[in-house]
Amino acid sequence: MSDLRVLLDFEGDRRSMAEYEAAGGYASLRKAVAMAPEEIVAAVDASGVRGRGGAGFPTGRKASFLPKDRKPAYLCVNADESEPGTFKDREIMLRNPHAMIEGILIMSYGIGATSAFIYIRGEYRTEFEVLVRALDEARSRGYIGRDVLGSGYDATVVLHRGAGAYICGEETALLSSLEGERGQPRSKPPFPAVAGLYAAPTLVNNVETLASVPFILAMGPEKYAEIGTERSKGTRVFSLSGNVKRPGNYELPLSATLRHLVCDLGGGAPDGRSIKAIIPGGSSTPLLMPEQLDTGLDYESIAAAGSMAGSGAVVIIDDRTCMVQLALRVAEFYRHESCGKCTPCREGTRWGVEIIRRIELGEAKQGELDLLLNVCDRILGKCLCPLGDAMAMPVASYVTHFREEFQRHIDEGGCPFTAHSPLTSLYHHDDLAAIGAAP
Amino acid sequence: MDPATEQTLEGARRTRPEMPGPLPEPARDLPLRDRILDLVAMYPEPKSAVIPALRLAQEEHGWLPEEAFEQVADATGFTPAYCKSVASFYDMFRLAPAGRHEICVCTNISCALVGAGETLRALERELGIHAGETTADGMFSLKTVECYGGCGWGPVVSVDERYHEPFTPGDAPELIARLRREAQ
């Protein structure tokens, strides 16, 4: 299979303006400002590109929801990559920051944005610095500023750092955070397209989505739409991690299969181990099993297989791993990140953690597995945002696929897999006394 | 380290992109209040500057004491209680004093699958403290953190906000020794 790459079709990096321009960079922006703004949105729509953050909503259609001529209007760039397993936006920003910036400028022009805001997660300090330099270069070349390339359009881009909160990747929480508040999601409708940042029409797009826009204009939307499948167009950068021989980010056409990514590119499980389960789209997505490796990586195929394409983060779990420990780690994460606004999520994630911890430590009674599934069921679809679901869906799928393994913990009064599971050291370890005297 | 994890980390070292060197620290010649006012001017509404201002205040004090909330509130036009309620929501704000060096270990699933637990224990042994604590000499704070976005190159450890990946148990003694040496 040919591994067509668009976004990261080079070795090393194109961090500097000189390298990016030498590779044809900013030609799409020149093309864009010669077009009418609505033609930009129409071209993105015709390409069929869908949001690469997690929800997979068609990007052009999302942009078309903004009311025309209502000003101010804003573009917000979601660079708050934090779904566990996902590290592709980081590599895009490190290696090809100008592709994202060019995409931001094209899209800003397309929707007539008053300003664009890049919301980058606070932990990405080096990536933030890469963007500081890249934005300075773009300003000095006249791509950002007044009257961009003689178009009459004034482009403003503000780089804004988050401060550590997973929930701010959810678009309405991102807007709350950008407004200087606690990052709590808002009730929809109104959708950000109508009442977003400062209650103005706002488009929120992921880093990879925007970085794809210059290539869509360069090759033409029809050509871009030939890549991938009928309903999942283009290429996508997949983050591969966990127990695999060659973890990393791999850009692939959306017509590729999970097996190609995991086995051909990733080399499969290391040291002759076997794959026990696969997380296909970040920690919030239900498991796929090794017999489902021939599933396509497109949104529809993964959904048909019983999970979600999510953020494109594929995590491989090998046969050493205790699924109860893994479920506990996933549940703990979502409990930690729950903003506390909706009761099912706030209470349910805590209950989930407590039950799974009791199971792992051998303190659970018979019947608690069903209680756990019941808790998951009471969260699903009952909150303002999908954070609670992001615990409920995977945990329920761990129990469903590995019920026997969970049951053994209860029957045997503890974890039967402590000897080999890589997560054991997180949950069964010596007390401080064994660590040695403090200095 | 078991051979399977060793093989994974070997693969990670090959796919990890090269990271550029750090930018020089921004100048702090202007008073904090003036730097916060510069931030306020960047946004359509001053409230958007509260989080970046809290970051500046934290850099100034090392953490966020009451005085920092007063300073941020004064310069942005909000109240100390409001600023504190915002700060308490976000993991990167320190509401208590911390060590001179902050070491954070990602223990989320991808890192945990390739030995983040062992890395954490090695750092605990080296420092003689548990995660969540600061050494008695005030040199080091050790924390566990949630997904850092280095999943394929983990275990990820950050030292004063710079990522080290992959960071194995064997890397702990050298790191701590180097930081102690540099402090002398």
Interface residues (C-beta under 8 A of the other chain):
Chain A: G12 D13 R15 P72 E81 S82 E83 P84 G85 T86 F87 D89 R90 E91 L94 R95 S115 R121 G122 E123 Y124 R125 T126 E129 V130 V132 R133 V158 H160 R161 G162 A163 G164 A165 Y166 S177 L178 E179 G180 E181 R182 G183 Y198 S239 L240 S241 G242 N243 V244 K245 R246 P247 G248 N249 G267 A269 P270 D271 R273 I279 S283 A313 V315 I316 I317 D318 R320 T321 L326 R329 V330 F333 H336 E337 C339 P422 L423 T424 S425 L426 H429 L432 I435 G436 A437 A438 P439
Chain B: D2 P3 A4 T5 E6 Q7 T8 G11 A12 R14 T15 R16 P17 E18 M19 P20 P22 L23 M42 Y43 P44 E45 P46 K47 S48 A49 V50 I51 P52 L54 R55 T76 S85 V86 A87 F89 Y90 D91 M92 F93 T107 N108 I109 S110 A112 L113 V114 G115 A116 G117 E118 L120 R121 E124 R125 L127 G128 I129 H130 T135 A136 D137 V145 E146 C147 Y148 G149 G150 C151 G152 W153 G154 S158 E161 R162 Y163
